[in-house]
Amino acid sequence: MNEWRQKKPLEWYKYVNKEVMVTADEKQQYQGWVFTVDPVSASIVLVNFKETGKASVTAVMGHAVEEVKILREGDDAMVGRLNSVFMPERSKVLTKEELQCKKECVRAWLEKNRIPVTEEGEMLCVAGVLTVNPPYGPQDCSSSNEIILSRVQSLLESNPGPEHKQ
């Protein structure tokens, strides 16, 4: 067993959100930002950001790791970029005011398109057969009527309000 696999999770945690150079079997080298280290296999998940803004993810298997060298620390902006790779946009927490604003925007858009809408607490009810739950995006609609569901989701996707794009 190599040294890397003998480390404890708290020791691996010191590498998270840092740019590293990993030397693996046969002297192969991998450079990237450590997103996480799997505590069971000791595998390292590295993220690299391309010029296009897209992310490239590489997993270096724990049994192959020979050495890990920290190249530089990650700042708050880098931590945010790393987290955004694996967290969809919609999982971000919205304030009550932002949710209320989105709800009003959706309600106004549906009414503008002559769709009857009522409020039931935080939920919007459309024609008594469809509900829109927070955060009020197309994916937050539910109905047993597939035709109505599809049409309302399409309508919400075409909403020009910037706070409505998910």
Secondary structure, DSSP 8 states (H G I E B T S, - for coil): --HHHHS-HHHHHTTTTEEEEEEEGGG-EEEEEEEEE-TTT--EEEEEE-TTS-EEEEEE-GGGEEEEEEEEE--HHHHHHHHHHHS-GGGS---HHHHHHHHHHHHHHHHHTT--EEEETTEEEETTTEEE-TT--GGGEE-S-HHHHHHHHHHHHT---GGG--
